[in-house]
Amino acid sequence: MKMAEAITRTAKLDARSSMSKRLLIILVLALALPALWFSVFRTAASPTVTCDAQYDSLVKQAKAELTNGDRTAAINSLIAARNKLRDCQTPTAKDVAPMWRN
């Protein structure tokens, strides 16, 4: 009898531990998925606004530096603005290198 009781006890403990593991996984997913969902959509919507704003601020900075007579800083700001413009553009089929040579 004691052997049968020990077997049923371990079976009950195994069932409880597997249920608690499932519950823990469900809880973690329930908390993580909304956070990932909102972070993906927030980053997908904001880059165009931030790229435009950063580009505009770099051009305004270059204009202010030219007004102050600092040509070197103005050129550096314009180069940074050009690089920002390149970073913000979405690549076209012509921009993407082919995987295989023709």
C-alpha atoms as one frame of an Amber mdcrd trajectory, in Angstrom:
protein
   0.000   0.000   0.000   2.732   2.442   0.811   4.242   2.022  -2.631   0.931
   2.834  -4.314   0.493   5.912  -2.103   3.983   7.132  -2.959   3.306   6.689
  -6.668   0.035   8.632  -6.478   1.699  11.390  -4.450   4.459  11.827  -7.012
   1.886  11.763  -9.807  -0.077  14.510  -8.058   3.101  16.546  -7.520   4.077
  16.126 -11.164   0.623  17.240 -12.265   0.781  20.286  -9.989   4.263  21.266
 -11.111   3.381  20.934 -14.793   0.224  22.973 -14.212   2.191  25.655 -12.391
   4.763  25.725 -15.205   1.985  26.179 -17.759   0.409  28.909 -15.649   3.750
  30.669 -15.326   4.359  30.514 -19.083   0.876  31.855 -19.807   1.376  34.665
 -17.302   4.736  35.661 -18.788   3.315  35.655 -22.311   0.285  37.643 -21.204
   2.561  40.327 -19.815   5.216  40.284 -22.535   3.094  40.234 -25.678   1.305
  43.572 -25.128   4.605  45.249 -24.309   6.185  43.907 -27.494   3.091  44.763
 -29.523   3.036  48.400 -28.472   6.796  48.856 -28.781   6.780  47.536 -32.356
   3.949  49.802 -33.475   5.384  52.825 -31.680   8.762  52.398 -33.369   7.134
  51.704 -36.743   5.105  54.917 -36.626   7.665  57.312 -35.178  10.813  57.026
 -37.357   9.468  59.215 -40.169   8.584  61.972 -37.728  11.875  61.767 -35.888
  13.905  61.544 -39.089  12.206  64.623 -40.506  12.609  66.516 -37.264  16.271
  65.548 -36.918  16.992  66.501 -40.515  15.259  69.868 -40.092  17.119  70.592
 -36.872  20.467  69.786 -38.511  19.714  72.131 -41.426  18.627  74.897 -39.033
  21.782  74.332 -37.015  23.872  74.652 -40.180  22.091  77.914 -41.038  22.738
  79.293 -37.561  26.399  78.314 -37.787  26.725  80.047 -41.147  25.130  83.142
 -39.649  27.704  83.042 -36.848  30.526  82.656 -39.392  31.538  79.100 -38.502
  31.811  77.522 -41.956  33.443  74.283 -40.790  30.689  73.530 -38.299  28.049
  74.430 -40.888  29.561  72.010 -43.396  29.691  69.278 -40.750  26.032  69.893
 -39.919  25.054  69.721 -43.590  26.972  66.463 -44.017  25.198  65.068 -40.961
  21.857  66.196 -42.426  22.656  64.472 -45.725  23.576  61.271 -43.871  20.357
  61.486 -41.865  18.390  61.868 -45.085  20.049  58.732 -46.481  19.299  56.815
 -43.283  15.641  57.831 -43.371  14.983  56.821 -46.964  13.390  53.461 -47.575
  15.495  51.339 -49.923  14.162  50.611 -53.382  14.825  47.586 -55.546  17.719
  49.418 -57.195  19.370  50.088 -53.820  19.335  46.467 -52.709  22.270  44.389
 -53.925  21.354  41.128 -55.674  22.015  37.931 -53.772  23.427  36.098 -56.791
  25.475  37.347 -59.668  23.780  37.420 -63.037
